[in-house]
């Protein structure tokens, strides 16, 4: 499953790296942060709740605006 996390408060490469680090520290999570889009693309290889994703980003000092499941072609 892939999710997109919209994040406010990131302003530099250090911010980007910090958010990637806290998300990738979670078991079953592979994250890549796009600083320009203010978003993290998260591939979940195991069940991780939105609450946990939100909490680790918030604890790192950033604001989660939204978390959406990314649908592939044909809504899959």
Secondary structure, 3 states (H helix, E strand, C coil): CEEEEEEECCCCHHHHHHHHHHHHCCCCEEEEEECCCCEEEEEECCCCCHHHHHHHHHHCCCEEEEEEECCCHHHC
